[in-house]
Amino acid sequence: NAGVTQTPKFRILKIGQSMTLQCAQDMNHNYMYWYRQDPGMGLKLIYYSVGAGITDKGEVPNGYNVSRSTTEDFPLRLELAAPSQTSVYFCASSPGHGGGTGELFFGEGSRLTVL
Amino acid sequence: AQRVTQPEKLLSVFKGAPVELKCNYSYSGSPELFWYVQYSRQRLQLLLRHISRESIKGFTADLNKGETSFHLKKPFAQEEDSAMYYCALSGDSGAGSYQLTFGKGTKLSVIP
């Protein structure tokens, strides 16, 4: 049981490049989230999903896109990378309403640097 | 808007001393409050939640609605408590999706 798996762990991008951060969970959780954490700051919600085919914006969605074609996977796409997107990205999942306890299960994080 | 404030970036205490990590929140409805912890080289994980009124690893936290606070306390700090601690709030999202708003975190350092 791997929990939440994120890839890659580290990546350096040039300004204007695009990339996808992968996230997969094997706990059959309905809810999945992407957060970013800038140095010295708290985690900020980028996008979330309450089930396959359903996604919604969080607090800081600009410059990102997501999709949720399966329960297991929730990739985060960065288009036209900018230095402001240099951050650590965390994917998380939770059972969700009715079956949840408010507990989010986090991945190890992906450190992205845009130069 | 909901907001979580952790006023201390770093808190250093001696082993065996009491610990109090402060958390204040701003929310107009009925919040759910959580403490998450990240030990060195480990994932962020839930430590405790106010609705459970539980003690985990000797830590407790009481929700004080009058003072809008949810401070984390432990009577006797241990070296293994050294970690980053994040206070988090879940408001009424409508979808019950437990969207959490996190504070900036407090790094606890327990001095042997």
Boltz contact constraints between the chains, C-beta under 6 A:
constraints:
  - contact:
      token1: [A, 31]
      token2: [B, 97]
      max_distance: 6.0
  - contact:
      token1: [A, 41]
      token2: [B, 104]
      max_distance: 6.0
  - contact:
      token1: [A, 42]
      token2: [B, 102]
      max_distance: 6.0
  - contact:
      token1: [A, 42]
      token2: [B, 103]
      max_distance: 6.0
  - contact:
      token1: [A, 42]
      token2: [B, 104]
      max_distance: 6.0
  - contact:
      token1: [A, 43]
      token2: [B, 102]
      max_distance: 6.0
  - contact:
      token1: [A, 45]
      token2: [B, 99]
      max_distance: 6.0
  - contact:
      token1: [A, 50]
      token2: [B, 95]
      max_distance: 6.0
  - contact:
      token1: [A, 50]
      token2: [B, 97]
      max_distance: 6.0
  - contact:
      token1: [A, 94]
      token2: [B, 98]
      max_distance: 6.0
  - contact:
      token1: [A, 97]
      token2: [B, 96]
      max_distance: 6.0
  - contact:
      token1: [A, 100]
      token2: [B, 98]
      max_distance: 6.0
  - contact:
      token1: [A, 102]
      token2: [B, 32]
      max_distance: 6.0
  - contact:
      token1: [A, 102]
      token2: [B, 34]
      max_distance: 6.0
  - contact:
      token1: [A, 102]
      token2: [B, 49]
      max_distance: 6.0
  - contact:
      token1: [A, 102]
      token2: [B, 90]
      max_distance: 6.0
  - contact:
      token1: [A, 102]
      token2: [B, 98]
      max_distance: 6.0
  - contact:
      token1: [A, 103]
      token2: [B, 46]
      max_distance: 6.0
  - contact:
      token1: [A, 106]
      token2: [B, 43]
      max_distance: 6.0
  - contact:
      token1: [A, 106]
      token2: [B, 44]
      max_distance: 6.0
  - contact:
      token1: [A, 108]
      token2: [B, 43]
      max_distance: 6.0
